[in-house]
Every structure is written in C-alpha cells, then in structure tokens.
Amino acid sequence: MTDLKRTQGEIYARIRHHQAEDEALYGRTAASHLTLLLPRELGVTAGTLRPLQGGEVEAFEVEWEEKYRIHDDEALLDVLREKLKTAWIAANKCRGDIARDVLASIRAFVWASGPEHGELVEKLDALQSEFAYYGKQGLVAASEAFDVDWRGLDNDEWRIATKAVLTDDEEKPRTADQVLQLQ
C-alpha cells in the first residue's frame, strides 16, 4: 500500500477546477469522484458533500473513512479499473449520458493517479469534448494505460454518437480497428 501521488491540496484545487468547468463536460461528476480521495471535512469545504447534522456526524465520519474514502494508489487503481469496465458496458449499449459521466470520473481518477499520466489526461480531455463513438477512443487509451483488456470488454460495434442525423453510411457500426486506424 502506497500513499496517493497527489496531495490533498492538489486534489482540492482540481475539485475546484472541475466545479468551474462547463456542466456539459460533467465537471461536477469529476469533482464528486475526486472527493473520495479526501477526508470528509475537506469534501464538505469543497462543496461536494453536504454538512452532517447532530448525531450522524461521528458515525458517518467512521463510515466515510472505512467504506468510501480511497486511501492509497492501489485502491485508486482498483476503482479506476472497475470504472473502466462500467464505462465499456455503457458505451457498448450506446448510453451516452452514462458513458460520458463514467468517463468524466475516469478522467478525474487518471489525473489523481499521478503526474506521469499527464499526457493521457490531456488526451481524455480532448476526447471528452468530442465524445465520438460514446467515448470508446478515450476508453481504449485509459484501458491500455492501466492494463485493462479493452478488446475483451468491447462489443466491436462503434457507432457515431455526436450527430442527430446520420447518413446511411454513418448509421452502420464500424469496428474498433476501422476507427482506431483513422486516428
């Protein structure tokens, strides 16, 4: 077990950064997931957790630390890998809002996993704003970076997610290899 690579101050600043993002980019989702990396009182200060009342405070403080808070890099990577699996399910089912929401939390956790993933964070930021193919391009990049077998999770039907009206050719799903070789 190793401590997190980001300090509480860095995490708090990143939460504030995400809160300032346009809601269409799901900044609030990313902020709330990053809160899991902090002691509960900092989450309240950041505005991502509600203040507790009376007798519930002490009981929930213990529950927060034992059940919800992510304390180290190993636990963070476990959560990140589980989020990737969930995101692949949503993207395969063309569930745009769910896929975008989970991808926002993945983006936040990739940032939290350390400065060495800065290039991947930038790529996920760019892909988040495009969101073609229900985020699958970003999921491939994150899956490869964190040793998740994305081909085993992908249904190999990549559908365009960003246009209201599609041409006949655009309506046909593409394979992962067809899309990825265009990049």
C-alpha positions in Angstrom: 0.0 0.0 0.0 1.4 3.4 -1.0 0.0 6.8 -0.3 -1.7 8.8 -3.1 0.6 10.5 -5.5 -1.4 13.8 -5.3 -1.5 15.9 -2.2 -4.8 16.9 -0.5 -4.1 20.5 -1.7 -3.7 19.4 -5.3 -6.9 17.3 -5.1 -8.8 20.1 -3.6 -7.6 22.5 -6.3 -8.6 20.0 -9.0 -12.1 19.7 -7.5 -12.4 23.5 -7.7 -11.2 23.4 -11.3 -13.8 20.8 -12.2 -16.6 22.7 -10.5 -15.7 25.7 -12.6 -16.0 23.6 -15.8 -19.0 23.8 -18.1 -21.6 21.3 -16.8 -21.8 19.8 -20.3 -18.3 18.5 -19.7 -19.5 16.8 -16.5 -17.1 18.7 -14.3 -19.4 18.2 -11.2 -19.2 14.4 -11.7 -15.4 14.5 -11.8 -15.3 16.8 -8.7 -17.6 14.5 -6.7 -15.5 11.4 -7.5 -12.3 13.2 -6.5 -13.9 13.9 -3.2 -13.4 10.2 -2.4 -9.7 10.9 -2.1 -10.1 13.4 0.7 -11.1 13.3 4.4 -14.8 14.0 4.6 -14.4 17.5 6.1 -12.5 18.7 3.0 -15.2 17.4 0.8 -17.7 19.5 2.7 -15.5 22.5 2.4 -15.2 21.9 -1.3 -18.9 21.8 -1.6 -19.2 18.3 -3.0 -20.5 16.8 0.2 -23.4 18.1 2.4 -22.7 19.0 6.0 -24.0 16.5 8.5 -26.3 17.3 11.4 -26.1 16.3 15.1 -25.6 12.6 15.9 -24.9 11.5 12.3 -21.6 13.2 12.2 -19.4 10.9 14.2 -20.9 7.7 12.8 -20.6 8.8 9.2 -17.0 10.0 9.7 -16.0 6.5 10.6 -18.1 5.0 7.7 -16.6 7.5 5.3 -13.0 6.5 6.2 -13.7 2.8 6.2 -16.1 2.3 3.3 -15.9 5.2 0.9 -12.6 7.0 1.0 -9.8 5.9 -1.3 -6.6 5.9 0.8 -3.9 4.8 -1.5 -2.7 4.2 -5.1 -3.6 0.5 -5.0 -7.2 1.2 -4.1 -7.4 4.0 -6.6 -6.2 1.7 -9.4 -8.8 -0.9 -8.4 -11.6 1.7 -8.6 -10.3 3.0 -11.9 -10.3 -0.4 -13.4 -13.8 -1.1 -12.2 -14.9 2.3 -13.6 -13.4 1.3 -17.0 -15.4 -1.9 -17.1 -18.6 0.1 -16.3 -17.8 2.6 -19.0 -17.3 -0.1 -21.6 -20.8 -1.5 -20.8 -22.4 1.9 -21.1 -20.5 2.7 -24.4 -21.4 -0.7 -25.9 -25.1 0.0 -25.1 -24.8 3.5 -26.6 -25.8 5.0 -23.3 -24.3 8.4 -23.9 -25.1 10.2 -20.6 -23.9 7.2 -18.6 -20.8 6.7 -20.7 -19.9 10.4 -20.5 -20.5 10.5 -16.8 -18.3 7.5 -16.1 -15.6 8.8 -18.5 -15.6 12.1 -16.5 -14.9 10.1 -13.3 -12.2 8.1 -15.1 -10.6 11.3 -16.3 -10.5 12.5 -12.7 -9.0 9.3 -11.3 -6.4 9.2 -14.1 -5.3 12.7 -13.1 -5.2 11.6 -9.4 -3.1 8.5 -10.3 -0.1 10.8 -10.8 1.6 13.4 -12.9 3.1 10.7 -15.1 -0.3 10.3 -16.7 -0.5 14.0 -17.8 -0.5 13.2 -21.5 -3.3 10.7 -21.0 -5.3 13.3 -19.1 -4.9 15.8 -21.9 -6.0 13.1 -24.5 -9.1 12.3 -22.4 -9.9 16.0 -22.1 -9.8 16.4 -25.8 -11.8 13.2 -26.5 -14.3 14.2 -23.8 -15.2 17.3 -25.7 -15.6 15.4 -29.0 -17.3 12.3 -27.5 -17.5 10.4 -30.8 -18.3 6.7 -30.5 -19.6 7.1 -27.0 -16.2 7.7 -25.6 -14.7 4.5 -26.8 -11.5 6.1 -28.0 -10.8 7.5 -24.6 -11.7 4.2 -23.0 -9.1 2.4 -25.2 -6.4 4.9 -24.2 -7.2 4.6 -20.5 -7.6 0.8 -20.6 -4.2 0.4 -22.3 -2.6 2.7 -19.7 -4.0 0.7 -16.8 -3.7 -2.8 -18.2 -7.4 -3.5 -18.8 -8.2 -5.8 -21.7 -10.5 -3.5 -23.6 -10.9 -5.8 -26.5 -12.5 -8.3 -24.1 -14.9 -5.6 -22.9 -15.7 -4.0 -26.3 -18.6 -5.3 -28.5 -16.7 -4.1 -31.6 -19.6 -2.0 -32.8 -18.5 1.6 -32.8 -21.4 3.9 -33.5 -21.2 7.7 -34.0 -22.7 9.5 -31.0 -22.3 13.1 -31.9 -24.7 13.8 -34.7 -28.5 14.0 -34.5 -29.0 13.0 -38.2 -26.7 10.3 -39.7 -26.1 9.4 -43.3 -26.8 5.7 -44.2 -23.0 5.1 -44.1 -22.7 6.7 -40.7 -25.5 4.6 -39.3 -23.5 1.4 -39.9 -21.4 0.5 -36.9 -17.6 0.4 -37.5 -15.2 -2.0 -35.9 -12.6 -0.8 -33.4 -9.8 -1.4 -35.9 -11.5 0.7 -38.5 -11.9 3.7 -36.2 -8.6 3.4 -34.5 -6.6 3.3 -37.7 -8.2 6.6 -38.7 -6.6 8.3 -35.7 
